[in-house]
Amino acid sequence: MVTRQKILIVDDDENISELISLYLAKEFYDTRIVHDGEEALRQFRQFAPNLILLDLMLPGIDGYQVCREIRQQSNVPIIMLSAKGEIFDKVLGLELGADDYIIKPFDSKELVARVKAVLRRYAQGGTAQPKPSGKYVEYPDLTINLTNYSVTYKGKNVEMPPKELELLYFLASSPNQVFTREQLLDHIWGYEYIGDTRTVDVHIKRLREKIKDHKKWAISTVWGIGYKFEVKN
């Protein structure tokens, strides 16, 4: 018997949350609804969801703070829901560790498609495999495995959201090749993020915090153009 994936829906609007739950139930997801930030944190621990749909405007603890607290202890995928469509709000959500950002009102089919896409990309972090298998690139002290979504840096597994890993893998798969921010957006995020180039900068910043430059390689900025994974002699 296949175990249903669990989705925690956090939204103070009962009508919207019930509607989202109905859409996801039709796709055989197991859902749970909460309407405030404190209960979201409680149910995150009790329900142990595979993904969280998180509204930003919540009573008490807002969605940003909920995301911040969850990210301190877990890498569970988080999709933010908000009526705020400004780039600043999207960037802030991504900086806090969200995997995607959906603007209200949204189409039900798009919501389900994004949930499926994030879950497809996500894999629970585990112990590093001594011999990588599948789709991976390897450099001194760094292995990026796209098959099981794992990154090993200096012998230790590094937790990172799917988009960060995909960006790192894409750059490292073409050493010394320069990519513009627009090209990276197109390859990693798709058409819906075109024009929002700060998304790339945010993810590069987070990668550099986790993966420090090595004497043999580095994530380099090409000023005025974009980025490259530089391999040094």
KOLMI-885999 format. One record per residue: residue number from 1; y, x, z of N, C-alpha, C in turn. Coordinates in Angstrom, 1 decimal. Atoms other than C-alpha are relative to their C-alpha. Layout:
! KOLMI-885999
PATOR   n   n.c2   n.c1   n.c3  ca.c2  ca.c1  ca.c3   c.c2   c.c1   c.c3
PATOR NUM      Y      X      Z      Y      X      Z      Y      X      Z
...
//
This chain:
! KOLMI-885999
PATOR   n   n.c2   n.c1   n.c3  ca.c2  ca.c1  ca.c3   c.c2   c.c1   c.c3
PATOR   1   -1.2    0.8    0.0    0.0    0.0    0.0    1.3    0.9    0.0
PATOR   2   -1.2   -0.7    0.1    3.4    1.3   -1.0    1.0   -0.4    1.1
PATOR   3   -1.0    0.2   -1.1    5.9    1.7    1.9    1.4   -0.3   -0.6
PATOR   4   -1.3    0.3    0.5    9.2    0.0    1.2    1.0    1.0    0.5
PATOR   5   -1.1   -0.8   -0.4   12.3    2.2    1.3    1.0   -0.9    0.7
PATOR   6   -0.8    0.8   -0.9   14.7    1.1    4.0    1.5    0.3   -0.3
PATOR   7   -1.4   -0.2    0.2   18.4    0.6    3.4    0.8   -0.7    1.1
PATOR   8   -0.9    0.6   -1.0   21.0    0.0    6.1    1.3   -0.3   -0.7
PATOR   9   -1.2    0.5    0.6   23.9   -2.1    5.0    1.1   -0.2    1.1
PATOR  10   -1.0    0.0   -1.0   27.1   -1.6    7.0    1.3   -0.6   -0.6
PATOR  11   -1.2    0.6    0.6   29.9   -4.1    6.1    0.4   -1.2    0.9
PATOR  12   -0.4    1.0   -0.9   32.0   -6.4    8.3    0.2   -1.4   -0.7
PATOR  13   -0.1    1.3    0.7   32.1   -9.1    5.6   -1.4   -0.5   -0.2
PATOR  14    1.4    0.5    0.0   29.0  -11.2    6.2   -0.5   -0.5   -1.4
PATOR  15    0.4    0.5    1.3   29.0  -12.8    2.7   -0.4    1.1   -0.9
PATOR  16    0.3   -1.2    0.9   29.2   -9.4    0.9   -1.3    0.6    0.5
PATOR  17    1.2   -0.7   -0.4   26.5   -7.9    3.1   -1.3   -0.8   -0.3
PATOR  18    1.2    0.8    0.3   24.1  -10.8    2.7   -0.3    0.0   -1.5
PATOR  19    0.2   -0.1    1.5   24.7  -10.7   -1.1   -0.7    1.3   -0.4
PATOR  20    0.6   -1.3    0.3   23.9   -7.0   -1.2   -1.4    0.0    0.4
PATOR  21    1.4    0.1   -0.5   20.8   -7.6    0.9   -0.9   -0.8   -0.9
PATOR  22    0.8    0.9    0.9   19.6  -10.3   -1.5   -0.3    0.8   -1.3
PATOR  23    0.2   -0.8    1.2   20.1   -8.0   -4.5   -1.1    1.1    0.2
PATOR  24    0.9   -1.1   -0.3   18.2   -5.2   -2.9   -1.4   -0.5    0.4
PATOR  25    1.3    0.6   -0.3   15.4   -7.4   -1.6   -0.8   -0.4   -1.2
PATOR  26    0.7    0.3    1.3   14.7   -8.5   -5.2   -0.6    1.3   -0.6
PATOR  27    0.5   -1.3    0.5   14.1   -4.8   -5.9   -1.0    0.6    1.0
PATOR  28    1.0   -0.4   -1.0   11.7   -4.6   -2.9    0.4    1.0    0.9
PATOR  29   -0.4   -0.8   -1.0   13.8   -2.7   -0.6    0.1   -0.8    1.3
PATOR  30   -0.1    0.6   -1.4   13.7   -3.4    3.2    1.4    0.3    0.5
PATOR  31   -1.4   -0.2   -0.4   17.2   -4.0    4.4    0.3   -0.4    1.4
PATOR  32   -0.5    0.4   -1.3   19.0   -4.3    7.7    1.6    0.0   -0.1
PATOR  33   -1.4    0.1    0.0   22.6   -5.5    8.1    0.7    0.2    1.3
PATOR  34   -0.8   -0.1   -1.2   25.2   -4.5   10.7    1.5   -0.1   -0.4
PATOR  35   -1.4    0.3    0.3   28.9   -5.3   10.9    1.1    0.8    0.6
PATOR  36   -1.0   -0.8   -0.6   30.6   -2.6   12.9   -0.6    1.5    0.1
PATOR  37    0.4   -1.4   -0.1   30.5    1.2   13.3   -0.9    0.4    1.1
PATOR  38    0.8   -0.4   -1.1   29.0    1.5   16.7   -1.5   -0.5   -0.2
PATOR  39    1.4    0.5    0.3   26.0   -0.7   15.7   -0.6    0.7   -1.2
PATOR  40    0.5   -0.8    1.1   25.7    1.3   12.5   -0.7    1.3    0.5
PATOR  41    0.5   -1.3   -0.6   25.2    4.5   14.5   -1.3   -0.3    0.8
PATOR  42    1.2    0.4   -0.7   22.7    2.7   16.7   -1.2   -0.3   -0.9
PATOR  43    1.1    0.4    0.9   20.7    1.2   13.9   -0.4    1.2   -0.9
PATOR  44    0.4   -1.3    0.7   20.8    4.6   12.0   -1.1    0.7    0.8
PATOR  45    1.1   -0.7   -0.8   18.7    6.0   14.9   -1.2   -0.9    0.1
PATOR  46    1.1    0.8   -0.3   16.5    3.0   15.4   -0.8   -0.4   -1.3
PATOR  47    0.6    0.5    1.3   15.9    1.8   11.8   -0.5    1.1   -0.9
PATOR  48    0.4   -1.2    0.8   15.7    5.3   10.3    0.0   -0.3   -1.5
PATOR  49    0.0    0.4    1.4   16.9    4.2    6.8   -0.1    1.2   -0.9
PATOR  50    0.0   -1.0    1.0   16.3    6.0    3.6    1.3    0.2   -0.7
PATOR  51   -1.3    0.0    0.6   19.8    5.2    2.4    0.9   -0.9    0.8
PATOR  52   -1.0    0.9   -0.7   23.0    3.8    4.0    1.1   -0.4   -1.0
PATOR  53   -1.1    0.5    0.7   25.5    1.6    2.2    1.1   -0.3    1.0
PATOR  54   -1.0    0.0   -1.1   28.7    2.1    4.2    1.4   -0.4   -0.4
PATOR  55   -1.4    0.5    0.2   31.9    0.1    4.1    0.9    0.9    0.8
PATOR  56   -1.0   -0.9   -0.7   35.0    2.1    5.1    0.8   -0.7    1.1
PATOR  57   -0.9    0.7   -1.0   37.1   -0.6    6.8   -0.9   -0.8    0.9
PATOR  58    0.9    0.7   -1.0   35.0   -1.5    9.9    0.8   -0.1    1.3
PATOR  59   -0.6    0.2   -1.3   36.1   -2.8   13.3   -0.5    1.1    0.9
PATOR  60    0.4   -1.1   -0.9   36.1   -0.1   16.0   -0.1    1.3   -0.7
PATOR  61    0.1   -1.3    0.7   34.7    3.1   14.5   -0.1   -0.3   -1.5
PATOR  62   -0.1    0.2    1.4   35.6    3.2   10.8   -1.1    0.7   -0.8
PATOR  63    1.0   -0.6    0.8   33.3    4.2    7.9    0.1    1.5   -0.1
PATOR  64   -0.1   -1.4    0.1   34.7    7.7    7.7   -0.6    0.7    1.2
PATOR  65    0.5   -0.6   -1.2   33.9    8.4   11.3   -1.5   -0.1    0.1
PATOR  66    1.5    0.2    0.0   30.4    6.9   11.0   -0.7    1.0   -0.9
PATOR  67    0.5   -1.0    0.9   29.8    9.2    8.0    0.0    1.3    0.6
PATOR  68   -0.2   -1.3   -0.6   31.1   12.2    9.9   -1.1    0.2    1.1
PATOR  69    1.0   -0.1   -1.1   28.8   11.5   12.9   -1.4    0.1   -0.5
PATOR  70    1.4   -0.1    0.6   25.7   10.9   10.8   -0.2    1.3   -0.7
PATOR  71    0.2   -1.2    0.7   26.3   14.0    8.8   -0.2    1.2    1.0
PATOR  72    0.3   -1.1   -1.0   26.2   16.1   12.0   -1.4    0.1    0.4
PATOR  73    1.4    0.0   -0.5   22.6   15.2   12.5   -1.0   -0.4   -1.1
PATOR  74    1.0    0.4    1.0   21.1   14.0    9.2    0.6    0.2   -1.4
PATOR  75   -0.4   -0.1    1.4   21.2   14.4    5.4   -0.3   -1.2   -0.8
PATOR  76    0.4    1.2    0.6   20.3   10.8    4.7    1.1   -0.4   -1.0
PATOR  77   -1.0    0.3    1.0   22.0    9.6    1.5    0.9   -1.1    0.4
PATOR  78   -1.0    1.0   -0.3   25.2    7.6    2.0    0.8   -0.3   -1.2
PATOR  79   -0.9    0.5    1.1   27.0    5.5   -0.6    1.1   -0.8    0.7
PATOR  80   -1.2    0.7   -0.6   30.5    4.4    0.5    0.4   -1.1   -0.9
PATOR  81   -0.5    1.2    0.7   31.8    1.0   -0.4    1.4   -0.2    0.5
PATOR  82   -1.4    0.2   -0.4   35.5    0.4   -0.4    0.8   -0.7   -1.1
PATOR  83   -1.0    0.6    1.0   38.3   -1.6   -2.0    1.1    1.0   -0.3
PATOR  84   -0.9   -1.0    0.2   40.3    1.6   -1.9   -0.5    0.8   -1.2
PATOR  85    0.4   -0.7    1.2   40.2    3.1   -5.4    0.8    1.3   -0.3
PATOR  86   -0.8   -1.2    0.2   42.6    6.0   -4.9   -0.8    1.3    0.0
PATOR  87    0.8   -1.2    0.1   41.4    9.5   -5.7   -0.1    0.7    1.4
PATOR  88    0.0   -0.5   -1.3   42.4   10.6   -2.2   -1.1   -0.5    0.9
PATOR  89    1.0    0.7   -0.8   40.1    8.1   -0.6   -1.4    0.5   -0.5
PATOR  90    1.3   -0.4    0.5   37.2    9.1   -2.9   -0.3    1.5    0.4
PATOR  91    0.2   -1.4   -0.4   37.7   12.8   -2.2   -0.3    0.2    1.4
PATOR  92    0.3   -0.1   -1.4   37.9   12.3    1.5   -1.4   -0.4    0.3
PATOR  93    1.4    0.4   -0.2   34.6   10.4    1.4   -1.0    1.0   -0.4
PATOR  94    0.9   -1.0    0.5   33.0   13.1   -0.6    0.0    1.3    0.9
PATOR  95   -0.1   -1.1   -0.9   34.3   15.8    1.7   -0.7   -0.2    1.3
PATOR  96    0.8    0.4   -1.2   32.7   14.0    4.6   -1.5    0.0   -0.2
PATOR  97    1.4   -0.1    0.3   29.4   14.2    2.9   -0.7   -1.2   -0.7
PATOR  98    0.6    1.1    0.7   29.0   10.9    1.0   -0.6    0.4   -1.4
PATOR  99    0.7   -0.3    1.3   26.7   11.0   -2.1    0.6   -0.8   -1.1
PATOR 100   -0.6    0.8    1.0   28.5    8.3   -4.0    1.1   -0.9    0.6
PATOR 101   -1.2    0.8   -0.5   31.6    6.0   -3.8    0.1   -1.1   -1.0
PATOR 102   -0.1    1.2    0.9   31.6    2.5   -5.2    1.2   -0.9    0.4
PATOR 103   -1.2    0.8   -0.3   34.8    0.5   -5.5   -0.3   -1.5   -0.1
PATOR 104    0.1    1.4    0.0   34.9   -3.2   -4.6    1.1   -0.6   -0.9
PATOR 105    1.2    0.7    0.2   34.5   -5.6   -6.3   -0.9    0.8   -1.0
PATOR 106    1.0   -0.7    0.8   31.3   -4.2   -7.9   -1.0   -0.9   -0.6
PATOR 107    1.0    0.8    0.7   28.7   -5.5  -10.3   -1.3    0.2    0.7
PATOR 108    1.3   -0.1   -0.7   25.3   -6.2   -8.6   -0.9    1.0   -0.7
PATOR 109    0.9   -0.8    0.8   23.4   -4.4  -11.4    0.4    1.5    0.2
PATOR 110   -0.4   -1.4   -0.2   25.6   -1.3  -11.0   -0.3    0.5    1.4
PATOR 111    0.4   -0.4   -1.4   25.1   -1.2   -7.2   -1.4    0.3    0.1
PATOR 112    1.5   -0.3    0.0   21.3   -1.4   -7.6   -0.3    1.2   -0.7
PATOR 113    0.2   -1.2    0.8   21.4    1.2  -10.3    0.4    1.3    0.7
PATOR 114   -0.5   -1.2   -0.8   23.4    3.6   -8.1   -0.9    0.3    1.2
PATOR 115    1.0   -0.2   -1.2   21.1    3.0   -5.1   -1.2    0.7   -0.5
PATOR 116    1.2   -0.6    0.6   18.1    3.8   -7.3    0.2    1.5   -0.4
PATOR 117   -0.3   -1.3    0.5   19.8    6.9   -8.8    0.1    1.0    1.2
PATOR 118   -0.1   -0.9   -1.1   20.7    8.4   -5.4   -1.3    0.2    0.7
PATOR 119    1.3   -0.1   -0.6   17.3    7.7   -3.9   -0.9    0.9   -0.8
PATOR 120    0.8   -0.8    0.9   15.7    9.3   -7.0    0.3    1.5    0.2
PATOR 121   -0.5   -1.4   -0.1   17.8   12.4   -6.5   -0.3    0.7    1.3
PATOR 122    0.1   -0.5   -1.4   17.2   12.7   -2.8   -1.4    0.3    0.4
PATOR 123    1.3   -0.3   -0.6   14.3   14.4   -1.1    0.3    0.6    1.3
PATOR 124   -0.2   -0.5   -1.3   13.9   15.1    2.5   -0.2    1.5    0.1
PATOR 125    0.1   -1.4   -0.2   14.5   18.7    3.5   -1.2    0.4    0.8
PATOR 126    1.2   -0.4   -0.8   11.4   20.5    4.7    0.0    1.5    0.1
PATOR 127    0.2   -1.5   -0.1   10.1   24.0    5.3    0.0    0.6   -1.4
PATOR 128    0.0   -0.6    1.3   10.6   26.4    2.4   -1.4    0.3   -0.5
PATOR 129    1.3   -0.3    0.6    7.7   26.8    0.0   -0.1    1.5   -0.3
PATOR 130    0.1   -1.4    0.3    6.4   30.3   -0.3    0.0    0.3   -1.5
PATOR 131    0.0   -0.1    1.4    5.9   29.8   -4.0    0.6   -1.2   -0.6
PATOR 132   -0.6    1.2    0.6    8.3   27.5   -5.8   -0.8   -0.5   -1.2
PATOR 133    0.7    0.5    1.1    6.8   25.2   -8.3    0.9   -1.0   -0.7
PATOR 134   -0.8    0.9    0.7    8.3   23.0  -11.0    1.3    0.6   -0.5
PATOR 135   -1.3   -0.4    0.6   11.9   23.2  -12.1    0.9    0.7    1.0
PATOR 136   -0.7   -0.8   -1.0   13.6   26.0  -10.2    0.6    1.2   -0.7
PATOR 137   -0.5   -1.3    0.4   15.8   29.1  -10.6    0.0    0.9    1.3
PATOR 138    0.2   -1.0   -1.1   15.5   32.2   -8.4    0.9    1.2   -0.2
PATOR 139   -0.8   -1.2   -0.1   17.9   35.0   -7.5   -0.3    0.7    1.3
PATOR 140    0.2   -0.6   -1.3   17.8   37.6   -4.7    0.6   -0.8    1.1
PATOR 141   -0.3    0.8   -1.2   17.8   35.7   -1.4    0.4   -1.5   -0.3
PATOR 142   -0.4    1.3    0.4   18.3   32.4   -3.3   -1.0   -0.7   -0.9
PATOR 143    0.9    0.8    0.9   15.9   29.8   -4.7    0.5   -1.4    0.0
PATOR 144   -0.5    1.4    0.1   17.1   26.4   -6.0   -1.1   -0.7   -0.8
PATOR 145    1.1    0.7    0.6   14.2   24.0   -6.7    0.5   -1.5   -0.2
PATOR 146   -0.4    1.4    0.3   15.2   20.8   -8.5   -1.1   -1.0    0.0
PATOR 147    1.1    0.9   -0.1   11.7   19.4   -8.4   -0.1   -0.7    1.4
PATOR 148    0.1    0.6   -1.4   11.6   18.9   -4.6    1.3    0.0    0.7
PATOR 149   -1.4    0.0   -0.5   15.4   19.2   -4.1    0.1    0.9    1.3
PATOR 150   -0.1   -0.9   -1.2   15.3   22.2   -1.8    0.7    1.3   -0.5
PATOR 151   -0.7   -1.2    0.2   17.4   25.3   -1.5   -0.4    1.0    1.1
PATOR 152    0.4   -1.1   -1.0   16.2   28.5    0.2    1.0    1.1   -0.1
PATOR 153   -1.0   -1.0    0.0   18.9   31.0    1.2   -0.3    1.0    1.1
PATOR 154    0.3   -1.1   -1.0   18.0   34.3    2.9   -1.2   -0.5    0.9
PATOR 155    1.2    0.4   -0.7   14.6   32.8    3.9    0.1   -1.3    0.7
PATOR 156   -0.2    1.3   -0.8   16.0   29.6    5.4    0.3   -1.1   -0.9
PATOR 157   -0.2    1.2    0.8   16.0   26.1    4.0    1.5   -0.5    0.3
PATOR 158   -1.4    0.4   -0.1   19.6   24.9    3.4    0.1   -1.5   -0.3
PATOR 159   -0.2    1.5    0.2   20.3   21.1    3.8    1.3   -0.2   -0.9
PATOR 160   -1.2    0.4    0.8   22.6   19.7    1.1   -0.3   -1.3   -0.7
PATOR 161    0.2    1.3    0.7   23.2   16.3   -0.5   -0.4    0.3   -1.5
PATOR 162    0.5   -0.2    1.3   21.7   15.8   -4.0    1.0    0.5   -1.0
PATOR 163   -1.0   -0.5    0.9   25.0   16.3   -5.9    0.3    1.4    0.1
PATOR 164   -0.3   -1.4   -0.3   25.7   19.6   -4.3   -1.1    0.9   -0.6
PATOR 165    1.1   -0.7    0.5   22.2   20.8   -5.1   -0.1    0.0   -1.6
PATOR 166    0.0    0.1    1.4   22.4   19.6   -8.7    1.1    0.8   -0.7
PATOR 167   -1.1   -0.8    0.5   25.7   21.3   -9.2   -0.4    1.5    0.1
PATOR 168    0.4   -1.4   -0.2   24.4   24.6   -7.8   -1.1    0.3   -1.0
PATOR 169    1.1   -0.2    1.0   21.2   24.3  -10.0    0.6    0.2   -1.4
PATOR 170   -0.5   -0.1    1.4   23.2   23.6  -13.1    0.8    1.3   -0.3
PATOR 171   -0.7   -1.3    0.1   25.5   26.6  -12.6   -0.9    1.1   -0.1
PATOR 172    0.9   -1.1   -0.1   22.7   28.9  -11.6   -1.0    0.1   -1.2
PATOR 173    0.9    0.0    1.1   20.6   27.8  -14.6    0.6    0.7   -1.3
PATOR 174   -0.8   -0.6    1.2   23.3   29.3  -17.0    0.8    1.1    0.6
PATOR 175   -0.8   -1.1   -0.6   24.3   32.6  -15.3    1.1    0.5   -0.9
PATOR 176   -1.2   -0.6    0.7   27.8   33.9  -16.3    0.6   -0.9   -1.0
PATOR 177   -0.6    0.9    0.9   28.5   30.9  -18.4    1.1   -0.8    0.7
PATOR 178   -1.1    0.7   -0.6   31.9   29.3  -17.7   -0.1   -1.5   -0.4
PATOR 179    0.0    1.4    0.2   32.0   25.5  -17.3    1.4   -0.5    0.5
PATOR 180   -1.2    0.7   -0.4   35.2   23.4  -17.2   -0.4   -1.0    1.0
PATOR 181    0.3    1.0   -1.0   35.5   20.9  -14.4   -0.4   -1.3   -0.7
PATOR 182    0.3    1.2    0.8   35.3   18.1  -17.1   -1.5    0.1   -0.4
PATOR 183    1.4   -0.2    0.4   32.0   19.6  -18.3   -1.0   -0.3    1.1
PATOR 184    0.8    0.2   -1.2   30.6   19.7  -14.8   -0.1   -1.5    0.4
PATOR 185    0.0    1.4   -0.4   31.7   16.1  -14.1   -1.0   -0.8   -1.0
PATOR 186    0.8    0.7    1.0   30.0   15.0  -17.3   -1.5    0.2    0.2
PATOR 187    1.4   -0.4   -0.2   26.7   16.8  -16.6   -0.6   -0.5    1.3
PATOR 188    0.5    0.3   -1.3   26.4   16.0  -12.9    0.3   -1.4    0.4
PATOR 189   -0.4    1.3   -0.5   28.3   12.8  -12.2   -0.1   -1.1   -1.1
PATOR 190    0.0    1.0    1.1   28.4   11.0  -15.6    1.4   -0.5   -0.3
PATOR 191   -1.3    0.5    0.6   31.1    9.0  -17.3    0.9   -0.6    1.1
PATOR 192   -0.9    0.7   -0.9   32.3    7.1  -14.2    1.0    0.9    0.8
PATOR 193   -0.9   -0.9   -0.8   33.9   10.2  -12.7    0.9    0.8   -0.9
PATOR 194   -0.9   -0.7    0.9   35.7   11.4  -15.8    1.4   -0.1    0.4
PATOR 195   -1.4    0.0   -0.4   39.2   12.4  -14.9    0.2    0.4    1.5
PATOR 196   -0.1   -0.2   -1.4   38.5   12.8  -11.2   -0.5    1.5    0.3
PATOR 197    0.5   -1.3    0.0   38.2   16.6  -11.4    0.0    0.6    1.4
PATOR 198    0.0   -0.5   -1.4   38.9   17.2   -7.7   -1.4   -0.2    0.6
PATOR 199    1.4    0.2   -0.5   35.3   15.9   -7.1   -0.7    1.4   -0.1
PATOR 200    0.6   -1.2    0.2   34.1   19.2   -8.5    0.4    1.1    1.0
PATOR 201   -0.5   -1.0   -1.0   36.4   21.3   -6.3   -0.5   -0.2    1.4
PATOR 202    0.5    0.3   -1.3   35.3   19.5   -3.2   -1.5    0.5    0.2
PATOR 203    1.4   -0.4   -0.1   31.6   20.1   -4.0   -0.2    1.6    0.0
PATOR 204    0.0   -1.5    0.0   32.2   23.8   -4.8    0.4    0.6    1.3
PATOR 205   -0.4   -0.4   -1.4   34.0   24.2   -1.5   -1.1   -0.1    1.0
PATOR 206    1.1    0.2   -1.0   31.1   22.7    0.4   -1.2    1.0   -0.3
PATOR 207    1.1   -0.9    0.3   28.6   24.9   -1.5    0.3    1.4    0.5
PATOR 208   -0.4   -1.3   -0.5   30.6   28.0   -0.6   -0.1    0.2    1.5
PATOR 209    0.1   -0.1   -1.4   30.5   27.1    3.0   -1.5    0.2    0.4
PATOR 210    1.4    0.0   -0.3   26.7   26.9    2.9   -0.7    1.3   -0.6
PATOR 211    0.6   -1.1    0.8   25.9   29.6    0.3    1.0    1.1   -0.2
PATOR 212   -1.0   -1.1    0.1   27.9   32.8    0.8   -0.3    0.9   -1.2
PATOR 213    0.2   -0.9    1.1   28.5   35.2   -2.0   -0.9    1.2    0.3
PATOR 214    1.0   -1.0   -0.2   25.8   37.8   -2.5    0.4    1.2   -0.8
PATOR 215   -0.4   -1.2    0.7   26.1   41.4   -3.7   -0.5   -0.1   -1.5
PATOR 216    0.6    0.2    1.3   24.0   40.3   -6.7    0.5   -1.2   -0.8
PATOR 217   -0.5    1.3    0.7   25.6   36.9   -7.5    1.1   -0.6    0.8
PATOR 218   -1.0    0.7   -0.7   28.4   34.6   -6.6    0.4   -1.3   -0.8
PATOR 219   -0.6    1.1    0.6   29.9   31.2   -7.3    1.5    0.3   -0.2
PATOR 220   -1.3   -0.5    0.3   33.1   32.3   -9.1    0.9   -1.0   -0.6
PATOR 221   -1.0    0.8    0.7   36.3   30.5  -10.0    0.6    0.7   -1.2
PATOR 222   -0.6   -0.6    1.2   37.6   31.1  -13.5    1.4   -0.8   -0.1
PATOR 223   -1.3    0.7   -0.2   41.3   30.3  -12.9    0.5   -0.7   -1.3
PATOR 224   -0.5    0.8    1.1   42.7   27.6  -15.2   -1.1   -0.6   -0.9
PATOR 225    1.1    0.5    0.8   39.3   26.8  -16.6   -1.0   -0.8    0.9
PATOR 226    1.1    0.7   -0.7   36.5   26.0  -14.1   -0.8    1.0    0.9
PATOR 227    0.8   -0.8   -0.8   33.6   27.8  -12.5   -1.2    0.5   -0.7
PATOR 228    1.2   -0.5    0.6   30.6   29.9  -13.2   -0.9    0.6    1.1
PATOR 229    0.9   -0.7   -0.9   27.5   31.4  -11.4   -0.1    1.4   -0.5
PATOR 230   -0.1   -1.4    0.5   28.3   35.1  -11.8   -1.1    0.8    0.6
PATOR 231    1.0   -0.9   -0.3   25.4   37.5  -11.8    0.5    1.4   -0.2
PATOR 232   -0.6   -1.3    0.0   26.5   41.0  -10.9   -1.1    1.1   -0.3
PATOR 233    1.0   -1.1    0.3   24.9   44.3  -12.1   -0.2    0.8    1.3
//
